[in-house]
Amino acid sequence: MAYSAEVNATAEELFALVSDPQRHHELDGSGTVQARAFGPRSLKTGDRFSVAMRLFGVPYRLPLLVLQSQAPSGRQAGVVEWVQPTGHRWRWELTPLAADPGRTLVTESYDARTQNRVARRGLTLLRVYPRNAAGIRASLEKLQGRFSRGA
């Protein structure tokens, strides 16, 4: 699943936010990401990091591996993608808009195609996928609000 929104910020500004796990709680629309993270302040391909999470009232720490981290450059999009231990991936794509360099098309996606079957069954039973979709949309709305031109 993937959702996109235009945000009134440069791709570079947004990359600084998305590539810093210490700030992931600032983007989270799901309410599960907590304010504590462990690892580098700017994610690079191959980095490992973890974030403090809370789901169904249960706190846990989620270890993650960065599959791709590429800063935006000129008109080239920036990307940050990580994989969770069960195989599913989260990805942020930050595409500068040619018509307005101060605006960026932000696409956040969740890809469960490589997730192990046991995890997929459990997460399906817990109805995590519809919550992930709602969380992604809320994250994008949060970014839009944070960078609204009137703010």
C-alpha positions as CSV (number, residue, x, y, z in Angstrom):
1,M,0.0,0.0,0.0
2,A,1.2,3.5,-0.8
3,Y,-0.2,7.0,-0.3
4,S,1.1,10.3,-1.5
5,A,0.6,14.0,-0.7
6,E,2.1,17.3,-1.7
7,V,3.9,19.0,1.1
8,N,5.0,22.7,1.3
9,A,8.7,21.9,2.0
10,T,11.8,21.0,0.0
11,A,12.8,17.4,-0.5
12,E,16.0,18.2,1.5
13,E,14.0,19.5,4.5
14,L,11.8,16.4,4.5
15,F,14.8,14.0,4.0
16,A,16.4,15.5,7.1
17,L,13.3,14.6,9.1
18,V,12.7,11.1,7.6
19,S,16.3,10.0,7.7
20,D,16.6,10.9,11.4
21,P,15.1,8.1,13.5
22,Q,15.2,10.3,16.6
23,R,12.5,12.4,14.9
24,H,10.3,9.5,13.5
25,H,7.7,10.2,16.3
26,E,7.2,13.6,14.7
27,L,5.9,12.1,11.5
28,D,4.0,9.2,12.9
29,G,0.3,9.4,12.4
30,S,-0.4,6.0,13.9
31,G,0.4,6.9,17.5
32,T,2.7,3.8,17.8
33,V,6.2,5.4,17.4
34,Q,7.6,6.7,20.6
35,A,10.1,9.5,21.2
36,R,13.0,7.2,21.8
37,A,15.2,5.8,19.0
38,F,18.6,4.1,19.0
39,G,21.1,4.4,16.2
40,P,22.6,7.1,13.9
41,R,21.1,10.5,13.5
42,S,21.1,10.3,9.8
43,L,20.3,7.0,8.2
44,K,22.6,5.5,5.5
45,T,22.1,2.4,3.5
46,G,23.1,-0.6,5.6
47,D,22.6,1.1,9.0
48,R,20.8,-0.6,11.8
49,F,18.5,1.3,14.2
50,S,15.6,0.7,16.5
51,V,12.6,2.7,17.7
52,A,10.6,2.4,20.8
53,M,7.0,1.5,19.9
54,R,3.7,0.9,21.7
55,L,0.9,-1.1,20.2
56,F,-2.3,-2.2,22.0
57,G,-0.7,-0.6,25.1
58,V,2.3,-2.9,24.9
59,P,5.7,-1.2,24.7
60,Y,8.4,-2.9,22.6
61,R,11.6,-2.0,20.7
62,L,11.6,-2.6,17.0
63,P,15.0,-3.3,15.3
64,L,15.3,-2.1,11.7
65,L,17.8,-2.4,8.8
66,V,18.1,0.5,6.2
67,L,17.8,-1.0,2.7
68,Q,18.2,2.4,0.9
69,S,19.0,5.9,1.9
70,Q,19.6,8.4,-0.8
71,A,19.3,12.2,-0.3
72,P,17.5,14.2,-2.9
73,S,19.6,16.0,-5.4
74,G,18.3,18.6,-7.8
75,R,15.2,17.1,-9.3
76,Q,16.1,13.5,-8.2
77,A,13.9,12.1,-5.5
78,G,15.2,11.2,-2.1
79,V,14.4,7.8,-0.6
80,V,14.6,6.2,2.8
81,E,13.6,2.5,3.1
82,W,13.9,0.0,5.9
83,V,12.9,-3.6,6.6
84,Q,11.5,-5.0,9.8
85,P,12.6,-8.4,11.2
86,T,9.5,-10.1,9.8
87,G,10.3,-8.9,6.2
88,H,8.0,-6.1,5.6
89,R,9.3,-2.7,4.4
90,W,8.5,0.9,5.0
91,R,9.6,3.4,2.3
92,W,9.5,7.2,2.0
93,E,10.0,8.8,-1.4
94,L,10.5,12.5,-1.6
95,T,10.1,13.9,-5.1
96,P,10.7,17.6,-5.7
97,L,7.9,19.1,-7.8
98,A,9.2,20.7,-11.0
99,A,6.6,23.4,-11.0
100,D,7.4,24.5,-7.5
101,P,10.8,23.7,-6.0
102,G,9.6,24.5,-2.5
103,R,7.0,21.7,-2.7
104,T,7.6,17.9,-2.6
105,L,5.5,14.9,-3.5
106,V,5.8,12.6,-0.4
107,T,5.0,8.9,-0.9
108,E,5.0,6.6,2.1
109,S,4.5,2.9,1.5
110,Y,4.2,-0.3,3.4
111,D,5.1,-3.5,1.5
112,A,4.3,-6.8,3.1
113,R,5.0,-9.0,0.0
114,T,8.3,-10.2,1.5
115,Q,6.9,-10.7,5.0
116,N,7.0,-14.1,6.5
117,R,3.7,-16.0,6.5
118,V,3.4,-16.5,10.2
119,A,3.7,-12.7,10.8
120,R,1.3,-12.0,8.0
121,R,-1.4,-14.3,9.4
122,G,-1.0,-12.7,12.9
123,L,-1.0,-9.2,11.6
124,T,-4.1,-9.9,9.5
125,L,-5.9,-11.3,12.5
126,L,-5.0,-8.2,14.5
127,R,-6.2,-6.0,11.6
128,V,-2.9,-4.2,11.5
129,Y,-3.0,-3.6,7.7
130,P,-6.0,-1.3,7.7
131,R,-4.5,0.5,10.7
132,N,-1.2,0.9,8.8
133,A,-3.1,2.5,5.9
134,A,-4.9,4.9,8.2
135,G,-1.5,5.7,9.9
136,I,0.2,6.4,6.6
137,R,-2.6,8.8,5.6
138,A,-2.5,10.5,9.0
139,S,1.3,10.8,8.8
140,L,1.0,12.6,5.4
141,E,-1.7,14.9,6.8
142,K,0.6,15.6,9.8
143,L,3.4,16.6,7.4
144,Q,1.1,18.8,5.4
145,G,0.0,20.6,8.5
146,R,3.5,21.0,9.9
147,F,4.7,22.6,6.7
148,S,1.6,24.5,5.7
149,R,2.5,27.9,4.3
150,G,0.4,29.6,7.0
151,A,2.1,27.9,9.9
